[in-house]
Amino acid sequence: MTIDQAIQATKGIPGPIGVFDSGYGGLTILRELRRALPDADYIYLGDNARAPYGNRSFDLIHAFTLEAVRHLFARGCQLIIIACNTASAKALRTIQQRHLPGIDPARRVLGVIRPTAEAVAGLTHTGAVGLVGTPGTIASQSYDMELAKLHPHLSLYSQACPMWCPLVENLEADGDGADYFVRRDIATLMAKSPDIDTLILGCTHYPLLIDKIRLYTPQGVSIIQQGEIVAASLLDYLRRHPEMDALVTRGGATRYLTTEEPEKFSRLAAVFMGEPVEPQRVRHLNDI
């Protein structure tokens, strides 16, 4: 059966919530989704073999993300969370507007940037917001655009942190290198405005660096982690869209898919999830 045939065969049939990331960071979103909706079924897909996406071109990120979305649709997902800031920034809108109507207009693909931007206004008192993220996310200016639409009175100050994800994925989040780069990048960001009182962690890897981030972030600055925000946003979305809520199967099961070696994924995913993870390898996202 082809991907297109599988998508057609699963139209309108309840299935798991799909969660996609280029690597491991989306597991921090999945972890919070499972806490908020423990009875839902999930499929997590990590395109680890082609990670990181942060230094890829717009066209490649769009192509890779579309392949992942179609693959999860073919596995029965009616609702997908793109739990990757880079993919949300560079591919989500195009997929929603250009591709989804032709694939299946009843299905939904959501991201992590908009709910995060929506939450900011309730936390800042000075109107000065800081953002740390991958070079790709920062260069996309997606947060700038969302905040300009939702909260035009706020000022955003951004800092690219190219070493933070490699530190996490090389299990160096507790090492001296993490201290150096986190301290340096936060100091550089805070120097851009003394009024910054809210810090967005614009990458789903960064919760694994939270102890270092808290250590080097000035007291009084609120730190926004995306997992809880995205989970709360999804709960609200399903309450407002009972027709989509009815298309989520409820067995409390989670399946893990990776384009990388399963053994490597298992080791790192267990760090993110705090429990053993047994993945299935997908060698080609265009196959089912």
Disulfide bonds with the S-S distance in Angstrom:
none
